[in-house]
């Protein structure tokens, strides 16, 4: 196996797949990437047994073959070379010899036959949509996923495919984010639900770009495949039942206390008050009264912050506690200049809506103070 390649032609696919390579691996082969040359195409593959990423690029060579090499070392070598450098890549006696100008590097290898193969998902459902729409769907919700929760089904993103919509939902048990787009899915009967693991979601988010370029989602029984921008991602799905999220989202008609605010002004008030909140619980008190919204925070050092915001409200007074970080994250994700804050009482969840839009909903559970 022998070929020459421009430094950037090799580095770009390496960077596209390296996020899957874990620093601490139980299997040495998982610290490597698989380099495969066939029919004038160089394919770079990385996997952690749950997620596989394959990036392809054209290569002028008549040679072919495949070998695995240490991923991070190869990336670091490419980064140290000049941008216009050319790499000569030769496999000899289970070693890879890299030459560029007067530089020479010898890397150890492992046989390609030991590299774990990921079977393509049996295509039960195939959806084509603009990649910008899918990226926006993930951006609007992924921050609410749980991290290392014992309820493993929360450590991922729910994708629900209905007849004419694709919806994403994420929750960690303390807050929830839901968003949807209109798209023909091919689903004919009951909506189809899948749970994509956290790492797969973050790789999808990184892989996708804004724009109208069409991408393809292939949904199988236990895996999802996404093809976009010359890279193919295959992710196993979480085998579990996602909570009935519709029961968690307050019904708008039941929220009798509603105010419409400038999103950035509200976020600024919360951020200002959070400076003196308890570092552990990040709790703030929201007080809603005639024409004023009051944000109060204090901490064990007996310090206190109080920030007021003038609002158009004439209903009953209400005081309720929230994790300020959850509120701020939801406001940052909200795709509108104004936010509608919908409340019921001090023990019920807060519903945040993008004013003038109906494609996303955010729920923050109350805290006892």
C-alpha positions in Angstrom: 0.0 0.0 0.0 1.6 3.2 -1.1 0.3 6.7 -2.1 1.0 10.4 -2.0 -1.5 12.9 -0.6 -1.6 16.6 0.1 -1.5 17.4 3.8 -4.9 19.0 3.9 -6.5 16.2 1.8 -5.5 13.7 4.5 -6.1 16.0 7.5 -9.7 17.0 6.7 -11.2 13.5 6.9 -9.0 12.7 10.0 -10.4 15.7 11.8 -13.9 14.8 10.7 -13.7 11.4 12.4 -11.4 11.9 15.3 -14.1 12.9 17.8 -15.2 9.2 18.0 -11.7 8.1 19.0 -11.5 7.8 22.8 -8.3 8.6 24.7 -8.8 5.6 27.0 -9.6 2.4 25.2 -10.1 -1.1 26.4 -9.2 -2.4 22.9 -5.9 -0.9 21.4 -7.4 -1.1 17.9 -10.1 1.5 18.9 -7.3 4.1 19.3 -6.5 3.7 15.6 -8.2 4.8 12.4 -8.7 2.5 9.4 -7.2 3.9 6.2 -8.7 2.2 3.1 -7.8 2.9 -0.5 -10.0 1.6 -3.2 -10.9 2.8 -6.7 -9.2 6.2 -6.3 -11.0 6.9 -2.9 -9.4 7.2 0.5 -11.8 6.3 3.3 -10.9 7.1 6.9 -12.9 5.2 9.5 -13.1 5.6 13.3 -15.3 3.7 15.8 -15.9 3.2 19.5 -18.1 0.2 18.9 -21.2 2.4 19.4 -20.6 5.0 16.8 -18.8 4.8 13.5 -17.7 7.7 11.4 -16.4 7.3 7.8 -15.0 10.3 5.8 -14.0 9.8 2.2 -11.9 11.9 -0.2 -10.6 11.4 -3.8 -7.1 10.2 -4.2 -5.0 9.9 -7.3 -3.5 6.4 -7.0 -3.8 3.1 -8.7 -2.7 1.3 -5.6 -5.1 -0.2 -3.0 -5.2 -1.7 0.5 -6.0 -0.9 4.1 -4.3 -0.6 7.4 -4.9 0.9 10.8 -2.7 3.6 12.4 -2.8 5.6 15.7 -5.4 8.3 15.1 -4.1 11.1 17.3 -0.5 10.7 16.4 -1.4 10.8 12.7 -3.5 14.0 13.2 -0.7 15.6 15.2 1.9 14.8 12.6 -0.3 16.3 9.8 -0.8 19.4 11.9 2.9 20.0 12.4 3.5 20.0 8.6 3.3 23.1 6.4 -0.2 23.6 4.8 1.2 23.1 1.3 3.1 19.9 2.3 2.8 16.6 0.5 2.9 13.3 2.4 4.3 10.1 1.0 2.5 7.2 2.7 4.1 3.7 2.6 3.2 0.5 4.4 6.2 -1.8 4.9 6.4 -4.8 7.3 3.5 -3.7 9.5 5.0 -0.2 9.9 3.8 3.0 8.2 6.5 5.3 6.9 5.5 8.9 6.3 7.8 11.2 4.4 7.3 14.9 3.8 10.2 17.0 2.5 13.1 16.2 4.9 10.8 14.9 7.7 10.3 11.2 8.3 8.0 9.4 10.7 7.5 5.7 11.4 4.3 4.6 13.0 3.2 1.2 14.3 0.1 -0.4 12.9 -2.5 -3.0 13.6 -4.0 -5.3 11.0 -7.2 -4.0 9.3 -8.8 -7.4 9.8 -8.9 -6.6 13.6 -10.8 -3.3 13.1 -14.5 -3.7 14.2 -16.9 -3.7 11.3 -20.2 -1.9 11.7 -23.1 -3.4 9.8 -25.3 -0.8 8.0 -28.8 -0.5 9.6 -31.5 -2.5 7.8 -33.4 0.3 6.2 -36.8 0.4 7.8 -37.2 4.2 7.2 -35.4 6.7 5.0 -35.9 10.4 5.4 -34.4 13.2 3.2 -34.3 16.7 4.5 -32.2 19.9 4.3 -29.2 19.5 6.7 -29.8 23.0 8.0 -33.3 21.9 9.3 -31.9 18.9 11.0 -29.0 20.9 12.6 -31.5 23.5 13.9 -33.6 20.7 15.4 -30.6 19.3 17.3 -29.4 22.8 18.3 -32.7 23.7 19.8 -32.9 20.7 22.1 -29.6 18.8 22.7 -28.5 20.9 25.7 -31.3 19.4 27.9 -29.9 15.8 27.5 -28.9 14.1 30.7 -25.3 13.2 31.4 -24.5 9.8 32.9 -27.9 9.4 34.4 -28.8 6.0 35.7 -32.0 6.3 33.7 -30.0 5.5 30.5 -32.8 6.4 28.2 -32.4 10.1 29.3 -28.7 10.1 28.1 -29.8 10.8 24.6 -32.1 12.6 22.2 -35.6 11.4 21.3 -36.3 11.6 17.6 -40.0 11.1 16.8 -41.1 10.7 13.2 -44.7 11.3 12.5 -46.4 11.3 9.1 -45.5 14.9 8.3 -43.1 16.0 11.1 -39.8 15.2 12.7 -39.6 16.1 16.4 -36.7 16.1 18.8 -37.1 16.0 22.6 -34.5 16.0 25.4 -34.9 16.0 29.2 -32.7 15.3 32.2 -35.6 15.1 34.6 -35.3 18.8 35.7 -36.0 20.5 32.4 -37.2 19.6 28.9 -36.7 20.9 25.4 -38.9 20.0 22.4 -38.7 21.2 18.8 -40.1 20.0 15.5 -39.9 20.6 11.7 -42.3 19.7 9.0 -41.0 17.0 6.6 -42.5 14.0 4.8 -41.1 11.0 6.7 -42.9 8.1 5.0 -44.4 7.0 8.3 -48.0 5.9 7.7 -49.4 4.8 11.0 -48.3 5.5 14.6 -45.3 7.9 15.1 -41.9 6.1 15.2 -39.6 6.9 18.2 -35.9 6.3 18.5 -33.3 7.5 21.1 -29.9 8.6 19.8 -27.1 8.4 22.4 -25.5 11.6 23.6 -22.3 11.1 21.8 -24.0 10.3 18.5 -26.1 13.5 18.9 -23.0 15.7 19.4 -21.3 14.1 16.4 -24.3 14.8 14.3 -24.4 18.4 15.5 -20.7 18.8 14.6 -21.1 17.1 11.2 -24.1 19.1 10.0 -23.9 22.6 8.5 -26.4 25.3 7.9 -27.9 25.3 4.4 -30.3 23.6 2.1 -28.0 20.7 1.0 -30.1 17.5 1.3 -29.0 14.8 3.8 -30.3 11.3 4.3 -31.4 9.7 7.6 -31.7 5.9 7.5 -33.5 4.5 10.6 -33.1 0.8 11.3 -34.2 -1.4 14.2 -31.2 -0.7 16.4 -29.1 1.9 14.5 -29.3 5.2 12.7 -27.2 6.3 9.7 -26.6 9.9 8.6 -24.8 10.8 5.4 -23.7 14.5 5.0 -20.8 16.5 3.6 -18.7 13.5 2.5 -19.0 11.8 5.9 -21.2 8.9 7.0 -22.2 8.5 10.7 -23.6 5.2 12.0 -24.9 5.2 15.6 -26.4 2.5 17.7 -29.7 3.5 19.3 -30.6 3.4 23.0 -32.9 0.5 23.8 -35.4 2.0 26.2 -38.7 3.7 26.5 -38.6 7.5 26.6 -40.9 9.2 29.1 -44.3 10.5 27.9 -43.1 14.0 27.3 -46.5 15.5 26.4 -47.6 14.9 30.0 -44.7 17.0 31.2 -45.3 20.0 29.0 -47.9 22.4 30.6 -51.0 23.1 28.5 -51.0 26.7 27.5 -54.7 27.2 28.3 -53.9 26.1 32.0 -51.2 28.8 32.3 -53.2 31.8 33.6 -50.1 33.9 34.4 -48.3 34.9 31.2 -45.9 37.7 30.3 -44.1 38.5 27.1 -40.5 39.8 27.6 -37.5 40.7 25.6 -35.4 37.5 25.7 -32.0 39.1 26.1 -33.2 41.5 28.9 -34.7 38.6 30.8 -31.5 36.6 30.3 -29.4 39.5 31.5 -31.5 39.9 34.7 -31.1 36.2 35.5 -27.4 36.3 34.8 -26.9 39.4 37.0 -28.8 37.8 39.9 -27.1 34.4 39.5 -23.7 36.0 40.5 -24.9 35.8 44.1 -26.8 32.5 43.9 -25.8 29.4 45.8 -23.0 27.8 43.7 -24.3 24.3 44.4 -28.1 24.7 43.7 -28.0 27.8 41.4 -31.5 28.7 42.8 -33.2 32.1 42.1 -36.7 33.3 43.1 -39.0 34.8 40.5 -41.6 37.2 41.8 -44.4 38.2 39.4 -46.6 41.1 40.6 -48.4 44.1 39.1 -46.2 45.5 36.3 -43.0 44.0 37.7 -40.9 40.8 37.5 -38.5 40.5 40.4 -35.5 38.1 40.4 -33.9 37.4 43.8 -30.9 35.3 44.7 -28.9 34.7 47.8 -26.1 32.5 49.1 -24.8 31.0 52.4 -22.5 34.1 52.8 -25.7 36.1 53.4 -25.2 38.0 50.2 -28.3 38.9 48.1 -29.1 40.1 44.6 -32.4 41.6 43.6 -33.1 42.6 40.0 -36.4 44.1 38.7 -37.8 44.2 35.2 -40.9 46.2 34.2 -43.5 43.9 32.6 -47.0 44.2 31.2 -48.9 42.1 33.8 -51.9 42.7 36.0 -52.8 39.3 37.3 -52.3 37.6 40.7 -49.0 37.7 42.4 -46.8 34.7 42.2 -43.4 33.6 43.6 -41.6 30.6 42.3 -38.0 29.2 42.4 -35.9 27.9 39.5 -32.4 26.7 38.7 -31.1 29.8 37.0 -28.7 27.9 34.7 -31.6 25.9 33.2 -33.6 29.1 32.6 -30.6 30.9 30.9 -29.8 27.9 28.7 -33.4 27.7 27.4 -33.4 31.4 26.7 -30.2 31.3 24.8 -31.6 28.5 22.6 -34.9 30.3 22.0 -35.1 31.3 18.3 -36.9 34.6 18.8 -36.3 38.1 20.2 -39.2 37.8 22.6 -40.2 35.0 25.0 -43.6 34.2 26.4 -43.2 33.0 30.1 -46.2 30.9 31.1 -46.8 30.1 34.8 -49.6 28.5 36.8 -48.6 28.4 40.5 -45.5 28.0 42.6 -45.4 24.2 42.4 -46.0 23.9 38.6 -43.5 23.9 35.8 -42.7 27.0 33.7 -43.3 26.9 30.0 -41.1 29.1 27.8 -42.3 29.8 24.2 -40.8 31.7 21.3 -43.3 34.5 20.7 -44.8 34.3 17.3 -43.5 30.7 16.7 -44.9 27.3 17.5 -41.9 25.0 16.6 -40.2 24.8 20.0 -41.2 24.5 23.7 -39.1 24.6 26.8 -40.1 23.4 30.3 -38.2 24.2 33.5 -39.4 22.4 36.7 -39.7 24.5 39.9 -37.4 24.3 42.9 -38.4 24.4 46.6 -36.7 27.3 48.3 
